[in-house]
Every structure is written in structure tokens, then in C-alpha cells.
Amino acid sequence: MSKKSPVSRSGRFTGGPAADVAQFTESISYDWRLWKHDILGSLAHAAMLRKIGVLTRAEQIAITRGLNTIGKEIKAGKFSWKPELEDIHMNIEAELTKRVPAGAKLHTARSRNDQVALDMRLWLRDEITALLGDIAGLQRALVSLGEKNSDVLIPGYTHMQRAQPVYLAHHLLAYVEMLERDCERLWDCQSRVNVCPLGSGAIAGSTLPLDRVLVAKLLGFVDASGKVQLTQNSMDAVSDRDFTVEFCAAGALLAVHLSRLAEDVILWAGAEFHFIKIADAYTTGSSLMPQKKNPDIAELTRGKSGRVFGNLMSLLTLLKGLPMTYNRDLQEDKERLFDTADTVRATTRLMAAMLSHTTINRAACAVAASDPALLATDLADYLVRKGMAFRPAHHVVGAVVAQAEKAGKPLNQLTLAELQTVDKTFGRDALGVFNLKTAMASRNLTGSPGTKEVAKQLARWREQLS
């Protein structure tokens, strides 16, 4: 039998849990990382208990000093975690009570149910802020790479087939836009994370005159206008994990975007494309083939998206059958939440670092972008400007493409006479369509890959991210 703990086992029990039960139920092996937020919550709770007369001023000072000392020891790696005390809350409270007798009063009107809900909200609030900074770093890396190569053209692809020419910067800015939507979702999620549950107790609040508003203000649970954000139902407050699901859902979509970016990087780095060169520090070799240079950062980013999706599904499955209110099943939420945050933050930072150490093979991009077939749609647009409806124009250009393939010529090498054998609408100016510089200059719609529009978008993002 494990040693009986005065804080984790109440007078209802005659002994401690069996050793295998204690090992099975402990969470300190992973929830220790909530220590800073657990201490912050306890400091605020102590201040509130002092205000309502549960603690004397001297007791609050002693508790505050004791908690701060414990915090310093944890930060320095000198604190001894005790698995038999189950979790972060009991480890800190037991140590505090051993050092400060008044610590026994700290749990007044507080349950581990509302305490853990508070800790997780505080922790996730900080993680979201940090992740937003990581995403901005990746956006800056994408914009920077685009600006350094603002004149580089590459084929745009649909169905993994060459489609139309685009600036490399335009392609990179597509990911900047995706990442911005990720930021917007995280900001929106933050508004529901930033709600204070403390004061809800185990399920039914407290008969003591708690000042929930004071605690919320001390812990920064206020909206942009300064209005205090409090949970409004004690049963919901202790069992709500929507905010973790919402974060993991936003994290999963971020992982999708990172994985798509990684896939492009992997393709571009391959010999068949050879559009980019990744610095040696962000690649690995083969244990057998000495010539290999593998884009492992991108591959792992693509691979790790699967675990992020799994974390979201795990949380949804965890919650779907739970009756009100708190159930021990909810202990399983933390590892999934922690893993999602750790994974998306690490992959976002490393993708940014890798792109910052990536160079563009301008010659290979130029060769690929010079394929005149990329401007077949422009040739159809030429016919439209001549008065032909688009569907017939599409058919005509399709016939021209077939003619070029039969003759073994690139589209831009067909003569006017050959074009006019397909349709007399073609004039002497038809072959001017294949001037790539002119073609890109003519794409001036908002959001298009035209020369001026891409420059405008790069400038907009540079200013927004500065």
C-alpha cells in the first residue's frame, strides 16, 4: 500500500490506494507542466480568501511567500515530485502545508475540479499567444523568401499537372493567407479560453461569499473592453473541455496547412523539380546512399500532422459519452492537449527556420515557367477579346494544342498559317500571347498572380507582419 496522504485521501478512507492503483491514476508525470499556472491561481485565490476574511493578512503573506519559494524551486529543477500525491495540485499544496501551517486553509471553497479547469485555461492562454508568435515567424519567412525572389516565375499546378504561370512569391503568399486564417481561429478560440471557472467548486459553487470577480481580474480574465469573463454555470465550468477541443481543432487545421506546405517543399527539393535548395543544417543523409540529401524537416512536419488529427479525435471521443459533471476520464485530456500544442509549435518554428535557410534555383524555375503550354488559357482569352464565346474558344485552343503535339512543336512555335488552319479568328498578334512578361503584367485583378498585384501583396504583408 502506498503511504497515506492527508491531502489526497479524506477521512472517508481507512488507507491509501494500492500501489498499482496509485500508478494508474497519477497524472503528475505530465501535468507538472501546469505548475506556474497552478501557483498563479493559488496566489489569486489566497488574495480573495484574505479579502473575505478566511485568511489573515499574515497568513496570506506566509502563503504567498511559500508559493513563490516553491515556484523558484520548481523552475530551478530542485522540487521533488511525489507520484503518490497524484497531481500537480496536491504536490504543491502538500509541500506548502508542510512549510506553512496556514496552507491548510488554501483549499477553502476550491476543488481540484475547478482548479484544474483554471490551470488549463491559464496554460492554454499562454500557449495560444506563443503559437501566434510562431505562426507570424513562419509568415515572415514566407514573405521574405518571396521578396528575395519576387521576379521568379514557376508553373502553377492543378491535378499535379502544369496549369498556368505564377510568381513563386504568389505561391508562397497562398500559405501566408492560410496561416492568417489559423491566427484568426486561434484568436477566436482565445476568447472562449479566457473565461474564469474558479469559484465553481466541485460542482455547486460555495456557500462562502467568494469574490469571483476579484480572482478573475487578478488572473487577467477580462475581454478587450476590460469586462470580467466568468463562467456562468458551475456544472458546466468544471466539466467543460470545449476550449481544449477547439484549440486542438484549430491546431489540426494548422497542421493541414503545414503539411501542404511541407509537401510542396518536398516536391520542389526533388531532382525532378529542383526549384529549391535547402541548407544542409535542415536536411539529413542516408545511412546507405552517400549522395542523398533528404528534406526530413518537411517530411516530419507532414507526418506529425497525423498525431495532431489523432489528438482531436481522441478528445472528441473522450467527451462524447460523459454524464455531467466532472469524471476522472477528463484526466486524459491533458496529454492530448499538450501534445498538440508542442507539435504544432515545434513544426511551425522549424518550418520557418528551414525556409529562412532555403535558396531558389532560378534557372530551373525559369525553364519550367517558360513552357508555352502554360499560356494556353491566355490564347483562349485572346479569342474572347476577338468576340468569340469562351466555350468555342476553349475548343479551338484545344485543337491548336493537339495540332502542336502532332507537329512536335511547342505552342509558341506554330506559324500564323498553322493557327488559321484551326480558326481564321487568329491574327498576326496571336503569337504575342506567349510573351511571359506581358502575360504576367496583364493579370491585375485583386488576388491574381500579376506583377503589380504580387508586389502589392508582398508590401501589404511586410507591413502587417512588421
Secondary structure by P-SEA (a helix, b strand, c coil): ccccccccccccccccccaaaaaacccccccccaaaaaaaaaaaaaaaaaaaccccaaaaaaaaaaaaaaaaaaaaccbbbbcccccaaaaaaaaaaaacccccccccccccaaaaaaaaaaaaaaaaaaaaaaaaaaaaaaaaaaaaaccbbbbbbccccccbbbbaaaaaaaaaaaaaaaaaaaaaaaaaacccccccccccccccccaaaaaaaaaccccccbbbbbbccaaaaaacaaaaaaaaaaaaaaaaaaaaaaaaaaaaacccccccccccccbbbbccccccccaaaaaaaaaaaaaaaaaaaaaaaacccccccccccccaaaaaaaaaaaaaaaaaaaaaaaaaacccaaaaaaaaaaccccaaaaaaaaaaaacccaaaaaaaaaaaaaaaaaaccccccccaaaaaaaccccccccccccaaaaaaaaccccccccaaaaaaaaaaaaaaac
